[in-house]
């Protein structure tokens, strides 16, 4: 959620990941140059790799195969982007909180930003952070409803795993997404069936997680006193 509001400030480059951290330009280099990222040998290298030379033909570039002509053009574009970068010896890398570059990250400021954002459904904020729900569970649900869990489709989208490895962990053969993992697949589907029978509800559920949460928590026809209990479930 805060990825766009933080930036890596490079000192000696030792603790900044060259491909994954947002440290030069407007996005991580693995996103800006996905083809190069696919073929680079060391994906976990730090910015300190510049000591080997990241100009075109430099020793910092080690590829899994010989690059094509248009891929060499991408290397030249990347090298041009890095041309004026100078590492600072004896200065540690650090994160910069863009919403407040002077004071840095403050919890209350981050919470105010989240809850005041026009993109945040206020009802979900109030209902997820319920006083009877353990904080770790609320945090999990908060991430779940915003598709911020490391499901295999998200890991594939970020190029952490290959696309053909994004199959559901339950072995059903479907793509592992938050909706599939918590609603659609056979095992969670059966769990929800047991929950509905336990609380005496016989109805279909929505195929989208947020709508499912709202519909289940404010079940039509149920007394308002029951709504709080349904939120906890």
C-alpha positions as CSV (number, residue, x, y, z in Angstrom):
1,X,0.0,0.0,0.0
2,X,2.8,2.4,0.8
3,X,5.1,1.4,-2.1
4,X,4.4,4.6,-4.0
5,X,5.2,6.8,-0.9
6,X,8.7,5.5,-0.1
7,X,11.9,5.8,-1.9
8,X,15.3,4.3,-1.4
9,X,18.1,6.9,-0.9
10,X,21.4,5.4,-2.0
11,X,24.6,6.0,0.0
12,X,27.2,3.2,-0.5
13,X,24.7,1.0,-2.3
14,X,25.4,-2.0,-0.1
15,X,21.8,-2.4,1.3
16,X,19.8,-1.3,-1.8
17,X,18.7,-4.0,-4.3
18,X,19.6,-3.0,-7.8
19,X,16.5,-4.5,-9.5
20,X,13.9,-4.6,-6.8
21,X,14.2,-1.3,-4.9
22,X,12.8,2.0,-6.2
23,X,16.0,4.0,-6.1
24,X,16.5,5.6,-9.5
25,X,13.8,6.9,-11.8
26,X,10.1,6.5,-11.1
27,X,9.9,2.7,-10.6
28,X,12.1,-0.3,-9.8
29,X,14.4,-1.3,-12.6
30,X,12.8,-4.8,-12.8
31,X,9.6,-3.1,-13.8
32,X,11.1,-0.6,-16.2
33,X,13.3,-3.2,-17.9
34,X,11.5,-6.5,-17.5
35,X,13.2,-8.1,-20.4
36,X,16.7,-7.4,-19.0
37,X,15.5,-8.6,-15.6
38,X,14.4,-11.9,-17.1
39,X,17.9,-12.6,-18.5
40,X,20.1,-11.3,-15.8
41,X,22.0,-14.0,-13.8
42,X,22.1,-12.3,-10.4
43,X,18.7,-10.8,-9.7
44,X,19.5,-10.2,-6.0
45,X,22.5,-8.0,-6.6
46,X,22.9,-4.7,-4.7
47,X,23.6,-1.3,-6.2
48,X,27.2,-1.9,-5.1
49,X,27.6,-3.9,-8.3
50,X,28.5,-0.6,-10.0
51,X,32.1,-1.2,-8.8
52,X,32.2,-3.8,-11.7
53,X,31.1,-1.2,-14.2
54,X,27.5,-0.8,-15.4
55,X,28.4,1.0,-18.6
56,X,27.6,-1.0,-21.8
57,X,29.9,-4.0,-21.8
58,X,30.8,-3.6,-18.1
59,X,31.4,-6.6,-15.9
60,X,28.3,-5.8,-13.8
61,X,26.1,-7.2,-16.6
62,X,26.0,-11.0,-16.7
63,X,23.3,-12.5,-18.8
64,X,21.9,-16.0,-19.2
65,X,22.4,-15.8,-23.0
66,X,23.7,-13.4,-25.6
67,X,21.3,-10.5,-25.9
68,X,19.6,-9.5,-29.2
69,X,20.2,-6.1,-30.8
70,X,17.0,-4.6,-29.4
71,X,17.8,-6.0,-25.9
72,X,21.3,-4.3,-26.2
73,X,19.4,-1.0,-26.8
74,X,17.7,-1.6,-23.4
75,X,21.0,-2.0,-21.7
76,X,22.2,1.3,-23.2
77,X,19.0,3.0,-22.0
78,X,19.6,1.6,-18.5
79,X,23.2,2.6,-18.5
80,X,22.3,6.1,-19.5
81,X,19.8,6.3,-16.6
82,X,22.7,5.3,-14.3
83,X,25.3,7.5,-15.8
84,X,25.2,10.3,-13.2
85,X,24.8,8.0,-10.2
86,X,27.7,8.4,-7.7
87,X,27.9,6.2,-4.6
88,X,28.9,7.8,-1.3
89,X,31.5,5.8,0.6
90,X,30.8,5.4,4.4
91,X,27.2,6.6,3.9
92,X,24.5,4.0,4.6
93,X,21.5,3.6,2.4
94,X,18.2,4.6,3.9
95,X,14.5,4.9,3.1
96,X,12.8,8.2,2.6
97,X,9.1,8.7,3.5
98,X,7.8,10.9,0.6
99,X,4.7,12.1,2.5
100,X,7.0,13.7,5.1
101,X,10.7,13.7,3.9
102,X,11.8,15.9,6.9
103,X,10.5,13.9,9.8
104,X,10.2,10.6,8.1
105,X,7.6,7.8,8.7
106,X,5.2,8.4,11.6
107,X,2.4,5.8,12.4
108,X,-0.3,8.4,13.0
109,X,0.5,10.2,9.8
110,X,0.3,7.0,7.8
111,X,-3.0,6.1,9.4
112,X,-4.4,9.5,8.7
113,X,-3.3,9.1,5.0
114,X,-5.0,5.7,4.8
115,X,-8.3,6.6,6.4
116,X,-8.6,10.0,4.6
117,X,-7.9,8.6,1.2
118,X,-10.9,8.8,-1.2
119,X,-10.1,5.3,-2.4
120,X,-10.7,3.8,1.1
121,X,-14.1,2.4,1.9
122,X,-14.7,3.8,5.4
123,X,-17.1,1.0,6.3
124,X,-14.3,-1.5,5.7
125,X,-11.9,0.5,7.8
126,X,-14.3,0.5,10.8
127,X,-15.5,-3.1,10.4
128,X,-12.1,-4.8,9.9
129,X,-10.5,-3.1,12.9
130,X,-13.0,-4.6,15.3
131,X,-12.2,-4.4,19.0
132,X,-13.0,-8.1,19.5
133,X,-10.7,-9.2,16.7
134,X,-7.0,-9.8,17.4
135,X,-4.8,-7.2,15.7
136,X,-2.9,-9.8,13.6
137,X,-6.2,-11.1,12.2
138,X,-7.4,-7.6,11.4
139,X,-4.1,-6.9,9.6
140,X,-4.5,-10.1,7.6
141,X,-8.0,-9.2,6.6
142,X,-7.0,-5.7,5.7
143,X,-4.4,-7.0,3.4
144,X,-6.7,-9.7,2.1
145,X,-9.5,-7.3,1.1
146,X,-6.9,-5.1,-0.8
147,X,-5.2,-8.0,-2.6
148,X,-1.9,-7.4,-0.8
149,X,-1.2,-11.0,0.2
150,X,1.7,-13.0,-1.4
151,X,-0.6,-15.2,-3.4
152,X,1.0,-16.9,-6.3
153,X,-0.7,-14.7,-8.9
154,X,0.8,-11.6,-7.1
155,X,4.2,-13.2,-6.9
156,X,4.0,-14.1,-10.6
157,X,3.0,-10.5,-11.5
158,X,6.0,-9.2,-9.6
159,X,8.2,-11.7,-11.4
160,X,9.2,-13.4,-8.1
161,X,8.0,-16.8,-9.5
162,X,7.3,-18.0,-13.0
163,X,3.8,-17.8,-14.4
164,X,3.5,-21.6,-14.6
165,X,4.2,-21.8,-10.9
166,X,1.1,-19.8,-10.0
167,X,-1.2,-22.8,-9.7
168,X,-3.4,-23.1,-6.6
169,X,-1.7,-24.6,-3.6
170,X,-4.7,-26.9,-3.0
171,X,-3.9,-28.7,-6.3
172,X,-7.1,-28.0,-8.1
173,X,-5.3,-26.7,-11.2
174,X,-6.7,-23.1,-11.0
175,X,-4.8,-19.9,-10.8
176,X,-4.1,-19.0,-7.1
177,X,-5.6,-15.6,-6.5
178,X,-7.1,-14.2,-3.2
179,X,-10.6,-14.8,-4.6
180,X,-9.9,-18.3,-5.7
181,X,-8.0,-19.2,-2.5
182,X,-10.6,-17.9,0.0
183,X,-13.9,-18.3,-1.9
184,X,-13.8,-20.4,-5.1
185,X,-11.6,-23.4,-4.5
186,X,-13.2,-26.6,-3.1
187,X,-11.7,-26.5,0.4
188,X,-12.6,-22.9,1.3
189,X,-15.9,-23.3,-0.4
190,X,-16.7,-26.2,1.9
191,X,-15.5,-24.2,4.9
192,X,-17.9,-21.4,4.1
193,X,-20.7,-24.0,3.7
194,X,-19.9,-25.3,7.2
195,X,-19.9,-21.7,8.6
196,X,-23.2,-20.9,7.1
197,X,-24.7,-24.1,8.5
198,X,-23.2,-23.3,11.9
199,X,-24.8,-19.8,12.1
200,X,-28.0,-20.9,10.5
201,X,-27.6,-19.0,7.2
202,X,-28.6,-20.6,3.9
203,X,-27.7,-18.2,1.1
204,X,-25.2,-17.9,-1.7
205,X,-22.2,-15.6,-1.3
206,X,-20.8,-13.0,-3.6
207,X,-17.9,-13.9,-5.8
208,X,-15.9,-10.8,-4.8
209,X,-14.2,-10.7,-1.4
210,X,-15.2,-7.2,-0.4
211,X,-18.8,-7.7,-1.4
212,X,-18.8,-11.1,0.3
213,X,-17.5,-9.5,3.5
214,X,-20.2,-6.8,3.4
215,X,-23.0,-9.2,2.5
216,X,-22.0,-11.7,5.2
217,X,-21.5,-9.1,7.9
218,X,-24.8,-7.3,7.3
219,X,-26.9,-10.3,6.5
220,X,-30.4,-9.1,5.5
221,X,-33.1,-10.1,7.9
222,X,-30.7,-10.7,10.8
223,X,-31.1,-8.5,13.9
224,X,-28.6,-5.6,14.1
225,X,-27.2,-7.2,17.3
226,X,-26.0,-10.2,15.3
227,X,-24.1,-8.0,12.7
228,X,-21.2,-7.5,15.2
229,X,-20.9,-11.3,15.7
230,X,-20.9,-11.9,11.9
231,X,-18.1,-9.3,11.5
232,X,-16.0,-11.2,14.0
233,X,-16.6,-14.5,12.1
